[in-house]
Amino acid sequence: MAENGKRYWVNNMKKTGNVIVKARPKERSDRLIRRFIKKVKKEKIIELYRDRQRYEKPSVKRKLKSKRARRAREREEIKLKKRRERNKRIHN
């Protein structure tokens, strides 16, 4: 607890709970299921479950994290490169 008596979350502690999807008036069941699946994916519930099935050493976690970050940077660079080429074609 903080000094003023309020509770606070540390950044890496994510509060995950049950996903609740209420049916809207005249909503089809397939639409309701689709909304439920979207919420589950957004909360990353299945991903967390799969990650926690097996123990992963901290060193392996760090390697995977850096690998994901590197791939994300490379993808971002490719996007920027394509955007610049597209802008050159448009402005010329």
Backbone bond lengths (Angstrom), bond angles and torsions (degrees), N, CA, C in turn:
res aa  C-N    CA-C-N  psi(-1)  N-CA   C-N-CA  omega(-1)  CA-C   N-CA-C  phi
1 M - - - 1.447 - - 1.516 110.80 -
2 A 1.289 114.41 149.36 1.460 119.90 177.61 1.529 108.87 -77.84
3 E 1.298 115.99 169.48 1.464 121.02 -177.09 1.526 112.76 -63.43
4 N 1.324 117.41 -33.85 1.460 119.83 -177.61 1.529 112.83 -82.26
5 G 1.332 117.77 5.40 1.454 121.13 175.91 1.517 114.50 91.03
6 K 1.332 118.04 -3.08 1.461 120.71 179.36 1.518 109.72 -90.28
7 R 1.321 115.71 147.46 1.452 120.41 176.65 1.520 109.42 -88.63
8 Y 1.310 115.51 153.50 1.452 119.18 177.79 1.520 109.01 -146.00
9 W 1.326 116.06 155.74 1.459 122.73 -179.32 1.512 109.17 -99.68
10 V 1.309 115.94 139.94 1.450 120.79 170.93 1.524 105.78 -77.89
11 N 1.339 117.73 147.92 1.463 121.65 -173.78 1.521 114.15 -53.42
12 N 1.328 118.97 -38.20 1.457 119.60 -175.67 1.521 112.87 -83.69
13 M 1.326 118.69 -4.39 1.454 121.56 177.81 1.523 108.33 -94.35
14 K 1.315 115.60 105.56 1.449 120.44 -175.82 1.527 108.99 -99.49
15 K 1.290 116.99 130.29 1.452 121.00 179.08 1.522 108.34 -84.47
16 T 1.308 116.30 114.21 1.455 120.17 176.91 1.514 108.19 -117.81
17 G 1.279 116.09 137.84 1.447 120.42 -178.95 1.506 110.30 -137.15
18 N 1.286 115.02 -163.17 1.454 120.21 178.91 1.523 110.09 -72.99
19 V 1.311 114.64 145.07 1.456 120.35 177.18 1.519 107.25 -93.22
20 I 1.310 116.20 123.60 1.464 120.92 -178.97 1.521 109.06 -114.85
21 V 1.320 114.98 127.09 1.462 121.00 177.09 1.518 107.45 -128.12
22 K 1.320 116.49 115.21 1.457 120.88 -179.92 1.525 109.43 -96.37
23 A 1.306 115.53 139.89 1.460 120.61 -179.68 1.522 110.59 -70.01
24 R 1.312 115.50 133.62 1.461 121.32 176.67 1.531 108.08 -84.95
25 P 1.313 116.99 161.22 1.470 118.63 179.04 1.532 111.25 -60.36
26 K 1.305 115.77 131.04 1.470 124.68 178.01 1.527 112.62 60.77
27 E 1.333 117.41 29.60 1.462 120.89 179.31 1.526 109.48 -90.36
28 R 1.323 115.90 134.97 1.461 120.77 178.95 1.520 109.50 -72.38
29 S 1.324 115.68 153.78 1.464 120.35 -176.52 1.527 111.88 -67.56
30 D 1.346 117.84 -36.08 1.470 119.25 -179.92 1.529 111.05 -65.21
31 R 1.324 116.72 -33.89 1.460 121.72 177.23 1.535 110.59 -67.24
32 L 1.325 115.84 -40.54 1.459 121.95 178.27 1.532 110.49 -62.77
33 I 1.307 116.33 -43.88 1.469 121.29 178.74 1.520 109.97 -63.62
34 R 1.324 117.52 -41.12 1.459 121.54 178.92 1.533 111.28 -61.14
35 R 1.338 116.08 -42.86 1.466 119.88 177.45 1.522 111.11 -63.52
36 F 1.355 116.51 -39.28 1.461 120.61 177.90 1.524 111.03 -62.02
37 I 1.314 117.43 -46.26 1.468 122.19 -179.36 1.527 109.99 -62.00
38 K 1.338 117.73 -41.24 1.464 121.04 178.32 1.519 110.89 -60.82
39 K 1.330 117.43 -43.46 1.461 120.70 -179.77 1.524 110.91 -64.86
40 V 1.330 116.79 -41.33 1.465 120.92 179.70 1.523 110.00 -62.90
41 K 1.336 117.27 -42.15 1.458 120.53 178.47 1.521 110.99 -65.82
42 K 1.331 117.24 -39.63 1.456 121.38 -179.07 1.530 110.95 -64.75
43 E 1.319 117.06 -39.29 1.465 121.82 179.02 1.531 112.03 -77.93
44 K 1.333 117.01 -10.58 1.465 123.41 179.98 1.528 112.46 57.85
45 I 1.320 115.81 40.17 1.462 121.18 -177.77 1.521 110.97 -68.81
46 I 1.319 117.67 -46.90 1.465 121.50 -178.67 1.519 110.27 -66.82
47 E 1.323 116.78 -40.08 1.463 121.18 179.13 1.531 110.82 -61.28
48 L 1.329 116.76 -44.55 1.463 121.09 178.19 1.527 111.09 -62.91
49 Y 1.322 116.24 -41.20 1.473 120.63 179.58 1.524 110.42 -61.36
50 R 1.321 116.63 -46.11 1.467 120.33 -179.47 1.525 111.62 -65.79
51 D 1.323 116.90 -37.24 1.463 120.44 178.44 1.524 111.57 -64.84
52 R 1.300 116.95 -35.02 1.464 120.95 -175.31 1.526 113.44 -87.30
53 Q 1.321 118.53 -1.61 1.458 120.41 179.99 1.526 111.68 -67.02
54 R 1.311 116.77 -35.82 1.464 121.48 -179.46 1.520 109.64 -125.57
55 Y 1.327 114.99 150.57 1.461 119.98 177.81 1.522 108.78 -75.37
56 E 1.311 115.38 137.39 1.452 121.26 177.77 1.519 108.61 -123.17
57 K 1.312 115.96 124.93 1.457 120.08 -179.01 1.535 109.66 -62.46
58 P 1.337 116.14 147.08 1.468 119.46 179.60 1.523 113.03 -57.31
59 S 1.336 117.67 -35.89 1.465 119.63 179.80 1.531 110.67 -65.63
60 V 1.315 116.73 -37.89 1.475 120.70 178.36 1.524 109.75 -68.01
61 K 1.334 116.68 -39.73 1.462 120.66 177.72 1.523 110.72 -59.46
62 R 1.346 116.12 -44.73 1.464 120.43 179.86 1.522 111.36 -62.60
63 K 1.346 116.62 -42.89 1.466 120.39 179.50 1.525 110.85 -61.13
64 L 1.334 116.34 -45.72 1.461 119.92 179.76 1.523 111.60 -64.30
65 K 1.327 115.78 -38.89 1.466 120.18 179.51 1.523 111.13 -63.22
66 S 1.343 116.25 -44.17 1.466 119.20 179.99 1.533 110.66 -68.25
67 K 1.324 116.43 -36.04 1.465 120.40 178.47 1.537 110.52 -63.98
68 R 1.349 116.19 -43.81 1.464 120.23 178.13 1.525 111.16 -63.53
69 A 1.329 116.35 -40.56 1.465 120.50 179.83 1.530 110.92 -64.66
70 R 1.334 116.23 -40.99 1.465 120.93 179.08 1.527 110.29 -62.88
71 R 1.335 116.28 -45.15 1.468 119.97 179.34 1.526 111.26 -62.93
72 A 1.331 116.57 -40.07 1.463 120.35 179.14 1.525 110.82 -64.09
73 R 1.341 116.87 -41.72 1.471 120.29 177.43 1.522 110.78 -62.34
74 E 1.347 116.29 -43.48 1.469 119.75 179.99 1.522 111.04 -62.77
75 R 1.331 116.78 -42.37 1.469 120.26 178.38 1.521 110.70 -62.58
76 E 1.320 116.30 -40.95 1.462 120.64 179.77 1.525 110.93 -65.11
77 E 1.335 117.00 -39.77 1.464 120.63 177.58 1.520 111.14 -63.40
78 I 1.323 117.10 -41.34 1.463 121.16 178.55 1.525 110.22 -62.75
79 K 1.331 116.67 -42.85 1.468 120.62 178.53 1.524 111.16 -61.09
80 L 1.331 116.10 -45.22 1.464 120.01 179.39 1.523 111.41 -62.47
81 K 1.330 115.99 -41.10 1.458 120.99 179.51 1.527 110.63 -61.51
82 K 1.328 116.37 -45.48 1.471 120.67 179.14 1.522 110.76 -63.71
83 R 1.338 115.92 -41.09 1.464 120.15 -179.65 1.519 111.16 -63.28
84 R 1.349 116.46 -41.46 1.470 120.24 178.50 1.526 110.95 -63.75
85 E 1.345 116.60 -43.32 1.469 119.82 178.70 1.515 111.14 -62.25
86 R 1.318 117.12 -41.08 1.458 121.86 179.54 1.527 110.05 -64.12
87 N 1.345 116.89 -41.68 1.458 120.40 179.62 1.527 111.44 -67.00
88 K 1.325 117.31 -35.15 1.475 120.90 177.60 1.521 109.70 -63.21
89 R 1.339 116.54 -43.74 1.468 120.31 -179.53 1.508 111.47 -64.64
90 I 1.324 116.63 -38.51 1.469 121.05 -177.35 1.529 110.54 -69.94
91 H 1.312 116.86 -42.87 1.486 121.23 -175.10 1.523 113.47 -83.39
92 N 1.302 118.30 -10.29 1.482 119.89 178.71 1.472 112.87 -94.54
